[in-house]
Amino acid sequence: MIGLLRGRILGKQPPQLLLDVHGVGYEVDAPMTTFYDLPAVGEEVTLFTHLVVREDAHTLFGFAKRTDRDLFRNLLKVNGVGARLALGILSGMEPAVFIGCIQAGDASALVKLPGIGKKTAERLIIELRDRLELPAESASVSPVAAMPAATPVEDAVSALVGLGYKPQEASRMVRTLETADLSSEEIIRSALQAVVQ
């Protein structure tokens, strides 16, 4: 299994990034919480990874922090939660907030995440309550180096669809925001924060 990659970022198109590791280009899917911490294109980054092997695809998922990857792996153990849904959960809510919701049994906050209905929220709480602990205060992370995109609104809508939202819902989420002078990553962050509030 591939557990870690260190290389240069060749491209960022949420939720996917392209990483050059000694001449080999790895396509890595990452949650938005990782995208917020990524340096600019051309810079080096280290990602903790998890490889999901299916009959029709091998998909590599990358995380800025080992604790995020651990949470992703715990989510995959929950009945009915696949890799895409786990990625959407990590993109829609900070891990510490998610763990707090699980420990508090707050299903109403969880159903605001993409792809999470009432039954799935209850299952997450039941199956993860004893497995997850709030992490110690994280060390500060470097701010996101925003990469200007030709059409940040379209990039944001595309990323939200990739995270499990329906196209119309993703468009509506972005339309409600003031997007002038924002990068696609900032638009995505604002849209996701508006949903969980």
C-alpha positions as CSV (number, residue, x, y, z in Angstrom):
1,M,0.0,0.0,0.0
2,I,1.1,3.6,-0.7
3,G,1.1,5.3,2.7
4,L,2.8,8.6,2.0
5,L,3.8,10.7,-1.0
6,R,6.2,13.6,-1.1
7,G,6.4,15.6,-4.4
8,R,5.7,18.7,-6.4
9,I,2.2,19.8,-7.1
10,L,1.5,20.0,-10.8
11,G,-2.2,20.8,-10.7
12,K,-5.1,21.5,-8.4
13,Q,-8.7,20.9,-9.4
14,P,-10.7,20.1,-6.3
15,P,-11.2,17.4,-5.2
16,Q,-8.2,16.1,-7.3
17,L,-4.6,17.1,-7.5
18,L,-1.7,15.9,-9.6
19,L,1.5,15.2,-7.7
20,D,4.9,14.7,-9.4
21,V,6.9,12.2,-7.3
22,H,10.3,11.7,-9.0
23,G,8.8,11.8,-12.5
24,V,5.7,9.8,-11.8
25,G,2.4,11.7,-11.8
26,Y,0.0,10.6,-9.1
27,E,-3.6,11.6,-9.3
28,V,-4.8,12.1,-5.7
29,D,-8.3,12.9,-4.4
30,A,-8.2,15.0,-1.3
31,P,-10.8,16.6,1.0
32,M,-11.2,20.3,1.0
33,T,-9.7,20.5,4.5
34,T,-6.5,19.3,2.8
35,F,-6.8,21.7,-0.1
36,Y,-7.0,24.6,2.3
37,D,-3.5,23.7,3.5
38,L,-1.9,23.1,0.2
39,P,1.0,25.3,-1.0
40,A,0.9,26.8,-4.5
41,V,1.3,24.8,-7.7
42,G,5.0,24.0,-8.2
43,E,5.7,23.7,-4.5
44,E,6.5,20.5,-2.7
45,V,4.0,18.8,-0.4
46,T,3.8,15.7,1.7
47,L,0.5,13.8,1.9
48,F,-0.5,10.8,4.0
49,T,-2.3,8.5,1.6
50,H,-4.9,5.7,1.5
51,L,-5.3,3.5,-1.6
52,V,-8.8,2.2,-2.3
53,V,-8.8,-0.8,-4.6
54,R,-12.0,-1.8,-6.4
55,E,-12.7,-4.0,-9.4
56,D,-12.8,-1.1,-11.8
57,A,-10.5,1.4,-10.2
58,H,-7.5,2.1,-7.9
59,T,-8.1,5.5,-6.3
60,L,-5.5,7.2,-4.1
61,F,-6.7,9.6,-1.4
62,G,-4.4,12.1,0.2
63,F,-4.5,14.0,3.5
64,A,-2.4,16.8,4.9
65,K,-2.5,15.3,8.4
66,R,-2.2,11.7,9.6
67,T,-5.2,12.3,11.9
68,D,-7.4,13.1,8.9
69,R,-6.3,9.9,7.2
70,D,-7.1,8.0,10.4
71,L,-10.6,9.5,10.5
72,F,-11.1,8.7,6.8
73,R,-10.1,5.0,7.5
74,N,-12.5,4.9,10.5
75,L,-15.3,6.3,8.3
76,L,-14.7,3.5,5.7
77,K,-15.4,0.9,8.4
78,V,-18.9,2.3,8.9
79,N,-21.5,0.2,7.2
80,G,-22.8,2.1,4.1
81,V,-20.0,4.6,4.0
82,G,-17.7,4.5,0.9
83,A,-14.7,6.5,0.0
84,R,-16.6,9.3,-1.8
85,L,-19.0,9.8,1.1
86,A,-16.1,9.8,3.5
87,L,-14.3,12.4,1.4
88,G,-17.5,14.5,1.4
89,I,-17.7,14.3,5.1
90,L,-14.1,15.4,5.6
91,S,-14.6,18.2,3.1
92,G,-17.8,19.5,4.7
93,M,-16.7,19.6,8.3
94,E,-13.5,20.1,10.1
95,P,-12.4,16.7,11.7
96,A,-12.6,18.1,15.3
97,V,-16.1,19.4,14.7
98,F,-17.2,16.1,13.2
99,I,-15.8,14.2,16.1
100,G,-17.5,16.6,18.5
101,C,-20.8,16.0,16.7
102,I,-20.3,12.2,17.0
103,Q,-19.5,12.3,20.7
104,A,-22.4,14.7,21.4
105,G,-24.8,12.5,19.3
106,D,-25.7,15.6,17.2
107,A,-27.4,13.9,14.1
108,S,-29.0,17.2,13.1
109,A,-25.6,18.7,12.3
110,L,-24.4,15.6,10.4
111,V,-27.4,15.6,8.1
112,K,-26.3,18.9,6.7
113,L,-23.3,17.1,5.1
114,P,-23.6,15.9,1.5
115,G,-25.0,12.4,1.2
116,I,-25.8,12.1,4.9
117,G,-29.4,11.3,5.7
118,K,-30.9,10.7,9.1
119,K,-30.3,7.0,9.2
120,T,-26.7,7.4,8.0
121,A,-26.1,10.1,10.7
122,E,-27.4,7.8,13.4
123,R,-25.3,4.9,12.1
124,L,-22.2,7.1,12.1
125,I,-22.9,8.1,15.8
126,I,-23.5,4.5,16.9
127,E,-20.5,3.0,15.1
128,L,-18.0,5.8,15.7
129,R,-18.8,7.1,19.2
130,D,-16.4,4.7,20.9
131,R,-13.7,4.8,18.2
132,L,-13.1,8.5,17.9
133,E,-11.5,10.9,20.3
134,L,-11.0,14.6,19.9
135,P,-7.4,15.3,18.9
136,A,-5.1,17.5,21.0
137,E,-4.9,21.0,19.7
138,S,-3.4,20.9,16.3
139,A,-0.3,22.8,15.4
140,S,-1.0,25.8,13.3
141,V,-0.9,25.2,9.6
142,S,0.4,27.4,6.8
143,P,-2.3,29.4,5.1
144,V,-3.6,28.3,1.7
145,A,-1.7,29.7,-1.3
146,A,-4.6,30.4,-3.5
147,M,-4.1,29.7,-7.2
148,P,-6.0,32.0,-9.4
149,A,-8.4,30.1,-11.7
150,A,-9.8,31.3,-15.0
151,T,-13.3,30.6,-13.8
152,P,-13.3,30.1,-10.0
153,V,-17.1,29.9,-9.8
154,E,-17.2,27.0,-12.3
155,D,-14.3,25.3,-10.6
156,A,-16.1,25.6,-7.2
157,V,-19.4,24.2,-8.6
158,S,-17.5,21.3,-10.2
159,A,-15.7,20.5,-7.0
160,L,-18.9,20.6,-5.0
161,V,-20.4,18.1,-7.5
162,G,-17.4,15.9,-7.1
163,L,-18.0,16.0,-3.3
164,G,-21.5,14.6,-3.7
165,Y,-23.8,17.6,-4.2
166,K,-26.2,17.6,-7.1
167,P,-25.3,20.0,-9.9
168,Q,-28.3,22.3,-9.2
169,E,-27.6,22.3,-5.5
170,A,-24.0,23.1,-6.0
171,S,-24.9,26.0,-8.3
172,R,-27.4,27.3,-5.8
173,M,-24.8,27.1,-3.0
174,V,-22.3,29.2,-5.0
175,R,-24.9,31.7,-6.3
176,T,-25.9,32.7,-2.8
177,L,-22.3,33.9,-2.1
178,E,-20.5,37.1,-3.0
179,T,-17.8,35.6,-5.2
180,A,-16.0,38.6,-6.5
181,D,-12.2,38.4,-6.0
182,L,-12.4,35.0,-4.4
183,S,-10.5,31.9,-5.6
184,S,-12.3,28.7,-6.3
185,E,-11.0,27.3,-3.0
186,E,-12.3,30.3,-1.0
187,I,-15.7,29.9,-2.7
188,I,-15.9,26.2,-1.9
189,R,-14.9,26.9,1.7
190,S,-17.6,29.6,2.1
191,A,-20.3,27.4,0.4
192,L,-19.5,24.5,2.7
193,Q,-19.4,26.7,5.8
194,A,-22.8,28.1,4.9
195,V,-24.3,24.6,4.7
196,V,-23.2,23.5,8.1
197,Q,-24.2,26.7,9.9
